[in-house]
């Protein structure tokens, strides 16, 4: 999506680029190599932050998908504003939203569809989740902010009810892996349960992330003074952290893999604070040095995600690895250094593709 210069948030491009850079590095297995290298040292606790928490708890990496979906909502607010300025009627905007949602669903399913053993139908990809959350956010975008907030909280309440009170035999333990309502719905939808505990109906509670992102976007588009915008974002973020962590202590555990309400609220709070910090530094204080490394990636975030998920995982990574490993064998580079150099080489080439697209002003959108 390309916005007019008047309404473009460099801080939004930076945050999306920052998230995509981390995801791209993960796809090269860099973090796996660093985890192996740091085993038994104090650095291991730091590297573990780049992996999902196994169940009840929160690590830095658990905030990446919420950030991705939150920023999608913020970008949507700017996109809708631009379309309205251009005089595009709501009916055409709706058609565009349905088309984008359809493409997100298609690419999300395709990402998981091709397996070594054949084709597979799975709904766990972030793009599949995003296809639902963006459509819901668009449909309620014109409602007053208070109603949007009520709808988002209603989705969290609905999730609590479904997990706690459906009472389906074998799936009646709301916060136990492989025995909760989300696992049951996976069996209904796909006739399989994810061995790592991920569930497809995460799209229901995490729709709140995209809704809150869109509300934050509306706030940033308003004529309110920048300082006040930042204070609202910080206040909302701190409130979410207080509520979410309190729920984890006594009501609902923070579990990323099934997107419990406490997890959704806490991660939403961190997203709000990240946006406040980025907006304050980049768009308010005008600190814009050395940002292109991230922003040029953020402007083609969906393209990069599809590239390393589909092409990278199935061909590109192995091909580049064969070349770099061959060269390093020739000069006798071995062990962990060899693996890290290969990962960074893969990432460097992917970043180079984004740089080429940016320099040619080519921006892919759905």
Protein Blocks (a to p, Z undefined) as FASTA:
>chain_A
ZZdfklpcfklmmmmmmmmmmmmmmmnommmmmmmmmgoiaklmmmmmmpccfklccdfk
lmmmmmmmmmmmmmmmmmmmmmmmnopafklmmmmmmmmmmmmmmmmmmmmmpcfkbccd
dfkbfklmmmmmmmmmmmmmmpcfklmmmmmmmmmmmmmmmmmmnopghiacfkbghiaf
klmmmmmmnopacfklpafklmmmmmmmmmmmmmmmmmmmpmbdfklmmmmmmmmmmmmm
mmmmmmmmmmmccdfklopaklmmmmmmmmmmmmmmmmmmmmmnopaghklmmmmmmmmm
mmmmmmmmmmmmmmmmmmmmmmmmmmmmmnopghjllmmmmmmmmmmmmmmmmmmmmmno
pacdZZ
